Amino acid sequence: MNATEPRIDRPRSLALALLLVAVALAAGCVYRPDIQQGNLLGEELVDQVTVGMTRSQVRFLLGTPMVSDPFAPQRWDYVYRLQHGRDRNVDMAHFIVYFDGDTVRAVERAHAPKPPPKKKPDSGQADTLRDPPPAPSISQPQPDAPRPGD
C-alpha cells in the first residue's frame, strides 16, 4: 500500500451512505398542516352586501376586514387563503368593498373561492340513511325503576 493513496474504510462509508439515504427518505415523510388565513365568507353572505349599506352593517354581516388600509380608508379587503399541506394548489378568495363616506359604493369579487369537490356516493349505500344502533343485549335498569332489594 502506498503512503499517498487514501485508505477507504468500507463499513464506515457504507454506514454513511445508508444514513444519507435514510435522511433523504425521511424528509419526504414530514407532516405539513393545512394553513388557513383570512376571512372565509360564504356566497350567501357576500350576496347580502348591497350598495347603500353602512360600514357597521357590513362589519356585522362579514366581520372585521382582513386588510383595512389606513391610506385608503374607503376600501375594505376580505382575503382568504388555504394551502393544503404538501399540495401546491392554493385556494384563494378576495372580496373588496368600496365606501363613499359611510355607505357602500361598490362591491368587487377579485377571486371567487372554488366550490368543494362533490363526494361520490358509495355503491349500495345511501349517504343520508343509516341503520339505527343495535338495542342493548342486557336490559339496563332505568333511573325511576325500583332496584332489587328495595
N, C-alpha and C positions, 0 to 999 in steps of 0.2 A: 504494500500500500504506500502510496506516495504522500509525503507530508503536506503538499499543497492541495491535494484532492480533498474536497469536503466529505465528511462522513455523514451519511444519512441513516438515522435511526428509524427503521421501518415501523415498529409498533407505535412510536410517538407520532409519526407523520400520518399513520392510518387513523389514530385516535383524533388527531386534529382535523383531518378531513371529515370524519364521521360527525364531529362536533359542529363543524361548519354546515354540513348538510342538515343536521337536526335543527340548528338555529334558523336556517332558511325555510325549512318546512313549518316550524313553529310560528314564524312570522305571519304565515297565511291563516293561522288559527286565532288571531287576535279578535276579540269581540269589539264591534263598533256599534254603539247605541244609535237609535234614531235621534236626530237633532231637530227639534221643533222650535221655531222662533216666530214671534209676532202674534197678530190677531187673526184667528180663523173665523171668518164670517160666512154664514150660510146664505144661500141665494135669496131666501125669503126675507132675511134682514136687510140685505143690500137693496132689494127691490122696494122696501118700505121707505127708503130715503128719497125724498122728493124736494124739488125746488120750492123754496119758501119756508122750509123748516128752520128752526133756530139752532144755535150751537148746542144748547143744553138738550134739546130733543135728540139731536144726532148723537151726542155723548151718551145719553140714556139708552138709545137704541143699539149703538155699536160699541160703546165703551170708549176708553181713552185711546186716542190715535197712537200708533207706534212712532210716527215721526210728526212732531209739531215744531216746525222751523221758526225760530224767533225772528228771522229775517223775512219770512213770508207767512205772517200770521193768518192770511186769508186762505191757506191751503192746509188740509189735514190729510196725511197719508196713512192708510191702513195696509200694512205689509205682512205677508205670511210666507214662511219658507219652511219646507220639510225635506230633510235629507234622510233617506232610509239606509242606515248602516253603511255597508260597503257599496251600495248601489250608487252609480254616478248620476242617475237621474234625480233631479230636484224638482219637487212640486212647489210652485210659486203662485201667489195671488197678490194683486196690488189694486187697491181701491182708493180713489182720490176724491175728496170732497172740497169744492171751492166755495168760498164765502164772499159775500159782499156785505161788509159790516157784520151783522149778527145773523144774517139769513143765508141759506144755501143758494148759491148762484148756479152751480153746475155740478154734475157727478160724472166721474170717468172711471172706467174699468180698464186699467192698463194690462193686467194679466188676470185671466179667469182661472180658478182652480180646476184641476182635472177631476171629473167625476170618479168615484171609487169604482174599481172593476167589479162587475157583477159576478157573483158566485154561481157556478153551475150546480143545479140540484143533483144529489147522488141518485143513481138509478135505483128505483124501487123504494125510496124513502121520501116522505114528504118533508119539506123544510119546517113548516109550522106545526104539524101534528106530531105529538109524541105520545108514547104509551104512558099511562099513569104508573106511579111507582107501585111495586107489589105490596099487598097487605102484609102486616106483620104476622109471622107464624105463631107467635106466642101472644095470648091476649094480655094486654097491659092494663093494670088497674087504673081507673080514672080518678082524678083528684077528689070527686064528690062521692065516689063509691065507698061503701063500708069496707074496712080492711079485715082480713081474717083475725079472729080473736077479739073483735070489738063487740 
